[in-house]
Amino acid sequence: MSPEALAQLIFSIATELVEAGKAGELTADQIPAAEKLAVMRPKDRAHGDWSTNIAMQLAKKAGMAPRDFAALFAEELKTADGIASVDIAGPGFINIVLDSASAAAVVDTVLEQADAFGTNEHLAGQTLNLEFVSANPTGPIHIGGTRWAAVGDSMARVLEANGSKVVREYYFNDHGTQIDRFAKSLVAAAHGEETPEDGYKGAYIDDIAARVIEEAKSEGVDVLSMPRVTGDDGAEGDSEQREEFRKRAVPMMFDEIKKSMKEFRVDFDVYFHENAVYESGEVDRAIAELREKGDIYEKDGAIWFASTKYGDDKDRVVIKSDGNAAYIAGDIAYYLNKRRRPVDPADVAIYMLGADHHGYIGRMMAVCAAFGDTPEKNMQILIGQLVNVLKDGKPVRMSKRAGNVVIIDDLLEAVGVDAARYSLARTSYNQNLDIDLDLLASHTNDNPVYYVQYAFARSKNVDRNAAAAGISFEGADLSLLDTPADSELLAELALYPAVVTAAGDLREPHRIAHYVEELAGKYHKWYAAERVVPMELTENEAARDDAEALRVAKNPESARAAARLKLNDAAGQILKNALGLLGVSAPEQM
């Protein structure tokens, strides 16, 4: 019996108690929905398989003492199929022990549903626009953006597992001063000059500048001979040469970013260019709509958005006094684009932003409210924290402009895609993260991704050994999965669907990593305690995995061995499913 099924049973009992007039003053509408009922794993397994505090939740509304109310539940639960015993603890906790067959029923469910186990339709009917990474096209993706790639893609997979349609979106900031600085830096590099004070440094700048020159040359264009200055004062300005470098270099960086994302197993459905909302007139139309609502005014020659009407700490300039659009102008139009686009309009627009964007929350929620939407519902903003990279126990410094940035390609070369994705997604994005390159490159149980992947590989090795010994699912009796190690592993399997649901609702994909590490730990302990293939070990322990030793199995057709093989495969299936939600492979041999 799964915790979900147990919650449904408890809900039914509560309803029946009300209908029978046994629940005091409690009414049916006061009973939480089954999915809201807490069915927990007791910290001390001696207390039972599962525990619920429903009596304590509802006793006051019933006008009864919690333990008295719990006794009513216990009386009904004891008669339910699949429950071995029930007792009341403390102020009114109800502890439940399942019979072994009921506890093991999850095994058949996992094997029947296979890759679909853990998925649900909880968020069905919702289209979620998930924007993540969105690094400026002024250089390779650094470690912070790489963290968002791992977290964002994992979150998309989790949300899809909960039934929603997810649009993965990358917002290219190809409009504004950062692109001007990028172009200036390229021109300086092309002429062998010092990087401008506000420019970008690094070997990639020299590489891109050289590629621009080569590409232009292949088309018969001598980019270095183009006018480099504008005006009589000799100022560089938006010269023809700089524009040529901008025009050619920005798409090159786009291509590099897309290539890096592809290698990181991240595919986007939409690549949205910031310039598009200006070129299409969407910025002007969005401002006009706000003006009609009375949310736009003019002061000091600028155009302002009255965002304080919607909870912002101050009003925001939308069009500056020099006629140029402020950054928020594009943000306003972009939000409307997400919500109103003809294909896959977003019910929820989720923005995943870096730590330096915390100040954007108030103004963006004001934009959401100004257009009649509900902040935190139609718009959700997630702020990620910094990543510190360690090598030989010492921090690796990062600075895109200083040229010593740790980029995605460096990380993949050092530890590979699996270790990189797993390590970046396993910790809450709300916390600073230390990445130890030495640890992630190691093949030891201290390396969390290796520990989990090895559990799956071990389950496949059990399959191979079982096949060699002639053991299959035939004749399996799941009620024989009755040892403490069996029970611990079975209970962990049953938790997986609830973890997937919580990870989606809370937008916390790291919950999947925490779960799969716990599952791997339970599996490794089970493997050490219980064998699928019973053997005579009259010689030495090294014979355990020897193929010839498998052939002297005492009873390869036993119902217990077959049941344990099914449990082994169910554990392996969930390990694979959970790793898949994190975008991490499940190798069959290591």
C-alpha positions in Angstrom: 0.0 0.0 0.0 1.5 3.4 -1.1 1.3 6.4 1.2 -1.1 8.0 -1.3 -3.4 5.0 -1.0 -3.1 5.1 2.8 -4.0 8.8 2.7 -7.1 8.0 0.6 -8.1 5.3 3.1 -7.7 7.8 6.1 -9.7 10.4 4.2 -12.5 7.8 3.6 -12.5 6.8 7.3 -12.8 10.5 8.4 -15.7 10.9 6.0 -17.4 7.8 7.3 -16.9 8.9 10.9 -18.6 12.2 10.1 -21.5 10.5 8.3 -22.0 8.1 11.2 -22.1 10.9 13.7 -19.0 9.6 15.5 -16.8 12.6 14.8 -18.2 15.0 17.3 -18.6 18.5 15.8 -16.5 17.8 12.8 -18.1 18.4 9.4 -17.2 16.9 6.0 -16.0 20.2 4.6 -13.4 20.5 7.3 -11.7 17.3 6.3 -8.6 18.1 4.1 -8.4 16.5 0.7 -6.6 13.2 0.6 -3.6 14.7 -1.1 -3.3 17.2 1.7 -3.2 14.6 4.5 0.2 13.9 6.0 1.3 10.3 5.8 4.9 10.2 7.1 7.7 7.7 7.5 8.4 7.5 11.3 11.9 8.4 12.2 12.1 5.3 14.5 11.0 2.3 12.3 10.0 0.5 15.5 7.0 2.8 15.6 5.7 1.4 12.3 5.8 1.7 8.5 3.8 4.9 8.3 2.4 7.5 10.7 -0.4 10.2 10.4 -1.3 13.1 12.6 -4.9 13.5 11.3 -6.4 13.0 14.7 -4.4 15.9 16.0 -5.2 18.0 13.0 -9.0 17.6 13.4 -9.5 16.9 17.1 -10.2 20.5 18.0 -12.7 20.9 15.2 -14.4 17.7 16.4 -14.4 18.9 20.0 -12.6 15.8 21.2 -9.3 14.9 22.8 -6.7 14.0 20.1 -6.0 10.5 21.5 -9.8 9.7 21.8 -10.3 10.8 18.2 -7.2 8.8 17.1 -8.8 5.7 18.7 -11.7 6.0 16.4 -9.4 6.0 13.4 -7.3 3.1 14.8 -10.4 1.0 15.2 -11.3 1.4 11.6 -7.8 1.1 10.2 -7.2 -2.3 12.0 -10.0 -3.8 9.9 -8.6 -2.6 6.5 -7.0 -5.0 4.1 -3.2 -4.8 4.0 -2.8 -3.4 7.5 -1.2 -5.6 10.1 -1.4 -3.4 13.2 -2.2 0.1 14.4 -1.3 1.9 17.6 -1.6 5.4 19.1 1.5 7.2 20.3 2.2 10.4 22.1 -0.5 13.1 21.9 -2.3 11.3 19.1 -0.1 10.0 16.4 -1.4 7.0 14.6 1.3 4.5 13.7 0.5 1.9 11.1 2.3 -1.4 10.2 1.5 -2.9 6.8 1.5 -6.6 6.2 4.4 -7.7 4.0 2.2 -8.4 0.9 0.6 -4.9 1.1 4.0 -3.2 1.7 5.4 -5.1 -1.3 2.6 -4.2 -3.7 4.5 -1.2 -4.8 7.0 -3.5 -6.5 4.4 -4.7 -9.1 3.2 -1.2 -9.6 6.7 0.0 -10.4 7.4 -2.8 -12.8 4.1 -2.4 -14.6 4.4 1.4 -15.0 8.2 1.3 -15.7 9.4 4.6 -17.0 6.0 6.2 -16.2 6.2 5.3 -12.5 6.1 8.5 -10.4 4.5 10.6 -13.1 1.1 12.1 -12.6 -1.4 14.6 -14.1 -1.2 16.9 -11.1 -0.4 20.0 -13.2 -2.3 18.9 -16.4 -3.8 21.7 -18.4 -1.2 24.2 -17.4 1.4 25.7 -19.8 4.4 26.9 -17.9 7.0 29.1 -19.6 10.3 28.4 -17.9 13.0 30.9 -18.8 16.5 30.0 -17.6 20.2 30.6 -18.3 19.5 33.7 -20.5 23.2 34.7 -20.4 24.2 37.8 -22.4 25.8 36.8 -25.8 29.1 38.5 -24.8 31.0 35.4 -23.8 30.8 31.7 -23.0 28.4 30.5 -20.3 30.1 30.7 -16.9 29.5 28.5 -13.9 26.6 30.4 -12.6 24.7 30.1 -15.9 25.7 26.5 -16.0 24.0 25.9 -12.6 20.8 27.4 -14.0 21.1 25.2 -17.0 21.2 22.1 -14.8 18.5 23.3 -12.3 16.3 24.7 -15.1 16.3 21.7 -17.3 15.8 19.4 -14.3 12.9 21.6 -13.2 11.3 21.4 -16.6 11.6 17.6 -16.5 10.0 17.5 -13.1 7.1 19.8 -14.1 6.5 17.6 -17.2 6.4 14.6 -14.9 3.6 16.3 -13.0 1.6 16.7 -16.2 2.2 20.3 -17.3 3.3 21.5 -20.7 6.6 23.2 -20.3 8.1 25.7 -22.7 11.8 26.0 -22.2 12.9 29.4 -23.1 16.2 31.2 -23.5 16.1 35.0 -23.6 19.0 36.5 -25.6 19.9 40.0 -24.3 21.0 41.3 -27.7 19.9 44.9 -27.1 21.7 47.5 -25.0 25.0 48.6 -23.6 26.5 45.2 -22.9 26.5 44.5 -26.6 28.1 47.9 -27.3 30.9 47.0 -24.9 31.3 43.6 -26.5 31.7 45.1 -29.9 34.2 47.7 -28.6 36.2 44.9 -27.0 36.3 43.0 -30.3 37.5 46.0 -32.3 40.3 46.7 -29.8 41.4 43.0 -29.9 41.4 43.0 -33.7 43.8 46.0 -33.7 46.0 44.5 -30.9 45.0 47.3 -28.5 44.3 47.3 -24.8 40.8 46.2 -23.8 38.5 49.3 -23.1 38.0 50.0 -19.5 34.4 48.8 -19.5 35.1 46.0 -22.0 35.4 42.2 -21.9 38.7 40.4 -21.6 39.7 36.8 -22.2 41.1 34.6 -24.8 37.6 34.1 -26.3 37.6 37.8 -27.3 40.7 37.3 -29.4 39.2 34.1 -30.9 35.9 35.8 -31.9 37.7 38.8 -33.3 39.9 36.6 -35.5 36.8 34.6 -36.6 35.0 37.8 -37.6 37.9 39.0 -39.7 38.3 35.6 -41.3 34.5 35.3 -42.1 34.4 38.8 -43.5 37.5 38.1 -45.6 35.9 35.0 -47.1 33.1 37.2 -48.3 35.5 39.7 -49.8 35.0 42.2 -46.9 38.0 43.8 -45.3 36.5 44.7 -41.9 39.6 46.3 -40.6 39.6 48.9 -43.4 36.1 50.1 -42.5 35.7 53.5 -40.9 36.4 53.2 -37.2 35.5 56.6 -36.0 32.4 58.8 -36.5 32.3 62.6 -36.2 35.0 65.2 -36.4 36.0 64.7 -32.7 37.4 61.3 -33.5 35.1 59.5 -31.1 34.5 55.9 -32.0 30.7 55.9 -31.5 28.7 53.4 -33.5 31.1 53.3 -36.3 30.7 51.1 -39.4 33.6 48.9 -38.2 32.1 48.3 -34.8 28.7 47.6 -36.3 30.3 45.0 -38.6 31.9 43.3 -35.7 28.6 43.4 -33.7 26.6 42.0 -36.6 28.9 39.1 -37.1 30.1 38.3 -33.6 26.8 38.2 -31.7 25.5 35.3 -33.9 28.8 33.5 -33.4 28.3 33.7 -29.6 24.7 32.5 -30.0 25.9 29.5 -31.8 28.6 28.8 -29.2 26.0 29.0 -26.4 23.6 26.8 -28.2 26.3 24.2 -28.8 27.3 24.3 -25.2 23.7 23.8 -24.1 23.3 20.9 -26.5 26.4 19.2 -25.1 25.0 19.7 -21.6 21.8 17.9 -22.6 19.7 21.1 -22.5 17.4 21.8 -25.4 15.3 24.9 -25.6 11.9 25.2 -27.3 12.2 29.0 -27.8 15.2 31.2 -28.3 13.7 34.7 -27.8 15.7 37.8 -28.9 15.3 40.9 -26.8 15.5 43.0 -30.0 12.3 41.4 -31.2 10.1 43.3 -28.8 11.5 46.6 -30.0 11.5 45.7 -33.7 7.9 44.4 -33.6 6.6 47.5 -31.8 5.6 45.4 -28.8 7.3 47.8 -26.4 5.4 50.8 -27.7 2.1 48.8 -27.5 2.7 47.7 -24.0 3.5 51.2 -22.8 0.4 52.4 -24.6 -1.7 49.8 -22.8 -0.3 50.9 -19.4 -1.0 54.5 -20.4 -4.6 53.7 -21.0 -4.8 52.2 -17.5 -3.4 55.4 -16.0 -0.1 53.8 -15.0 2.1 55.9 -17.2 3.1 59.5 -16.6 5.8 62.0 -17.7 8.3 63.8 -15.5 11.6 65.5 -16.1 11.4 64.7 -19.8 11.1 60.9 -19.1 8.2 58.5 -19.3 7.5 56.7 -16.0 5.7 53.5 -15.0 3.7 54.1 -11.7 4.8 50.7 -10.3 4.4 51.8 -6.7 0.6 51.4 -7.3 1.4 47.7 -7.4 3.7 47.3 -4.5 7.1 48.4 -6.0 9.4 50.4 -3.8 9.6 53.2 -6.4 8.3 54.2 -9.8 10.4 53.2 -12.8 11.6 55.1 -15.8 10.4 53.3 -19.0 11.7 55.8 -21.6 14.7 57.9 -20.5 14.8 61.7 -21.2 17.2 61.0 -24.1 14.5 59.0 -25.8 16.2 55.6 -25.2 14.2 52.8 -23.6 15.1 51.7 -20.1 15.7 48.0 -19.5 12.3 47.6 -17.9 10.6 48.6 -21.2 11.7 45.3 -22.8 10.8 43.4 -19.7 7.2 44.8 -19.8 6.7 43.8 -23.4 8.4 40.4 -23.0 6.0 39.5 -20.1 3.0 40.3 -22.3 4.5 38.4 -25.2 4.8 35.3 -23.0 1.2 35.6 -21.7 -0.4 36.4 -25.0 1.6 34.7 -27.8 -0.6 32.7 -30.2 1.2 29.4 -29.6 1.6 28.1 -26.1 0.7 31.2 -24.2 1.9 30.9 -20.6 -0.4 30.3 -17.7 2.6 30.8 -15.5 5.8 32.7 -16.5 8.7 31.4 -14.4 11.9 33.5 -14.4 15.1 31.9 -13.1 17.5 34.8 -12.4 20.9 35.2 -10.8 21.7 36.5 -7.4 22.3 40.0 -8.7 18.7 40.3 -9.9 17.0 40.2 -6.5 16.0 43.9 -7.0 14.0 43.0 -10.1 11.4 41.1 -8.1 9.3 44.1 -7.0 9.2 45.9 -10.3 8.5 42.7 -12.3 5.6 41.7 -9.9 4.3 45.2 -10.4 4.3 44.6 -14.2 2.4 41.4 -13.6 -0.3 43.1 -11.4 -0.6 46.1 -13.7 -1.9 43.8 -16.5 -4.5 42.2 -14.3 -2.5 39.1 -13.4 -1.7 37.6 -10.0 1.9 38.0 -8.8 3.4 34.7 -7.5 0.8 32.8 -9.5 1.0 34.0 -13.1 4.5 35.2 -12.6 7.1 33.4 -10.4 10.7 34.6 -10.0 13.3 32.2 -8.6 16.7 33.7 -7.5 19.8 31.5 -7.7 22.8 31.9 -5.5 26.5 31.9 -6.3 28.7 28.9 -7.2 32.2 28.6 -5.9 34.6 26.2 -7.8 37.3 24.5 -5.8 40.4 22.7 -7.2 43.0 21.1 -4.9 41.0 22.6 -2.0 41.4 26.2 -3.2 38.9 28.5 -4.8 39.1 29.0 -8.6 38.4 32.7 -9.3 35.7 33.7 -11.8 35.4 36.9 -13.8 34.3 37.0 -17.4 35.8 40.4 -17.9 39.1 39.5 -16.3 39.4 36.5 -18.5 39.8 33.8 -15.9 36.2 32.7 -15.8 35.3 29.1 -15.2 33.0 28.3 -18.1 30.7 25.3 -18.9 33.3 23.8 -21.3 35.9 23.8 -18.5 33.6 22.0 -16.1 32.5 19.4 -18.6 36.1 18.7 -19.5 37.1 18.3 -15.8 34.2 16.1 -14.6 31.9 15.2 -17.5 28.2 15.9 -18.1 26.7 13.6 -15.5 28.8 14.8 -12.6 28.4 18.4 -13.6 24.6 18.3 -14.0 24.1 16.2 -10.8 26.3 18.3 -8.6 24.7 21.6 -9.8 21.1 20.4 -9.4 21.4 18.5 -6.1 21.5 21.6 -3.9 18.7 24.1 -3.5 19.3 27.1 -5.8 18.6 29.3 -2.8 22.0 28.3 -1.3 25.5 29.1 -2.3 27.2 26.1 -3.7 30.8 24.8 -3.6 31.9 22.6 -6.4 34.9 20.3 -5.7 36.3 19.3 -9.0 38.6 16.7 -7.5 35.6 15.0 -5.7 33.4 15.0 -8.8 36.1 13.4 -10.9 36.6 10.6 -8.4 35.1 7.1 -8.6 34.3 6.7 -4.9 31.2 6.6 -2.8 32.0 10.1 -1.6 31.1 11.3 -5.0 27.3 11.5 -4.9 26.6 10.9 -8.6 28.9 7.9 -8.6 27.2 6.6 -5.5 23.8 6.7 -7.1 24.9 5.5 -10.6 26.7 2.6 -9.0 23.5 1.5 -7.3 21.8 1.3 -10.6 24.7 -0.5 -12.2 24.7 -2.9 -9.3 21.0 -3.7 -9.8 21.8 -4.6 -13.5 24.6 -6.8 -12.4 22.2 -8.6 -10.1 20.0 -9.2 -13.2 22.9 -10.7 -15.1 23.8 -12.9 -12.1 20.2 -14.0 -11.6 19.9 -14.9 -15.3 23.1 -17.0 -15.1 21.6 -18.8 -12.1 18.3 -19.4 -13.8 16.3 -17.1 -11.6 13.4 -15.1 -13.0 10.2 -13.5 -11.8 8.3 -16.8 -12.1 6.9 -18.0 -8.8 7.6 -14.8 -7.0 5.8 -14.3 -3.7 6.1 -10.7 -2.6 4.8 -11.5 0.9 8.2 -13.1 1.5 9.9 -9.7 1.4 9.7 -9.5 5.1 13.1 -8.8 6.5 14.0 -5.3 7.9 16.2 -4.6 4.9 13.3 -5.6 2.5 11.0 -3.4 4.5 13.3 -0.3 4.4 13.8 -0.6 0.7 10.1 -1.1 0.0 9.1 1.9 2.0 11.6 4.1 0.1 10.2 2.9 -3.2 6.7 3.9 -2.1 7.8 7.5 -1.4 8.9 8.3 -4.9 5.6 9.6 -6.4 5.1 12.0 -3.5 8.6 13.3 -3.9 8.0 14.0 -7.6 4.8 15.9 -6.8 6.4 18.0 -4.1 9.4 18.8 -6.3 7.0 20.1 -8.9 4.7 22.1 -6.6 7.6 23.7 -4.7 9.8 24.2 -7.8 12.6 22.3 -6.1 14.2 19.7 -8.3 16.9 19.1 -5.7 14.4 17.0 -3.8 14.8 14.4 -6.5 18.5 14.2 -5.8 18.0 14.0 -2.1 15.5 11.2 -2.6 17.6 9.2 -5.1 20.7 9.4 -2.7 18.5 8.0 0.1 17.2 5.3 -2.2 20.7 4.4 -3.3 21.8 4.1 0.3 18.9 1.8 1.2 19.6 -0.3 -1.9 23.3 -0.7 -1.1 22.4 -1.8 2.5 19.7 -4.2 1.1 22.2 -5.6 -1.4 24.7 -6.3 1.4 22.0 -7.9 3.7 19.9 -9.9 1.3 20.8 -11.8 -1.8 18.7 -12.4 -4.9 20.9 -15.4 -5.7 21.4 -17.7 -2.7 24.7 -19.5 -2.8 26.9 -21.8 -0.8 30.0 -19.8 0.2 32.1 -22.7 1.5 35.3 -21.3 0.0 35.9 -17.6 0.2 33.9 -14.4 0.0 35.6 -13.5 -3.4 33.5 -16.3 -5.0 30.3 -14.2 -4.5 30.2 -12.8 -8.0 31.9 -15.7 -9.8 29.7 -17.2 -12.5 30.6 -20.7 -11.6 29.6 -20.1 -8.0 26.2 -18.9 -9.2 25.6 -22.3 -10.7 25.7 -24.0 -7.3 22.7 -21.9 -6.1 20.8 -23.8 -3.5 17.3 -23.0 -4.9 17.4 -20.7 -7.9 13.6 -21.2 -8.5 12.6 -20.2 -5.0 9.7 -17.8 -4.5 11.8 -15.6 -2.2 14.7 -15.3 -4.8 12.2 -14.4 -7.5 10.5 -11.8 -5.2 13.9 -10.3 -4.4 14.7 -10.1 -8.1 11.5 -8.1 -8.6 12.4 -5.8 -5.7 15.9 -5.4 -7.2 14.4 -4.4 -10.6 11.9 -2.1 -9.0 14.6 -0.3 -7.2 16.7 -0.1 -10.3 13.7 1.3 -12.3 13.2 4.1 -9.8 16.9 4.9 -9.7 16.8 5.3 -13.5 13.6 7.3 -13.5 14.9 9.8 -10.8 18.3 10.2 -12.6 16.3 10.9 -15.8 14.5 13.8 -14.1 17.9 15.2 -13.3 19.2 14.7 -16.9 21.8 12.2 -15.7 22.5 8.8 -17.3 22.0 5.5 -15.7 24.9 3.3 -16.9 24.4 -0.5 -16.7 28.1 -1.1 -15.9 30.7 0.9 -14.1 
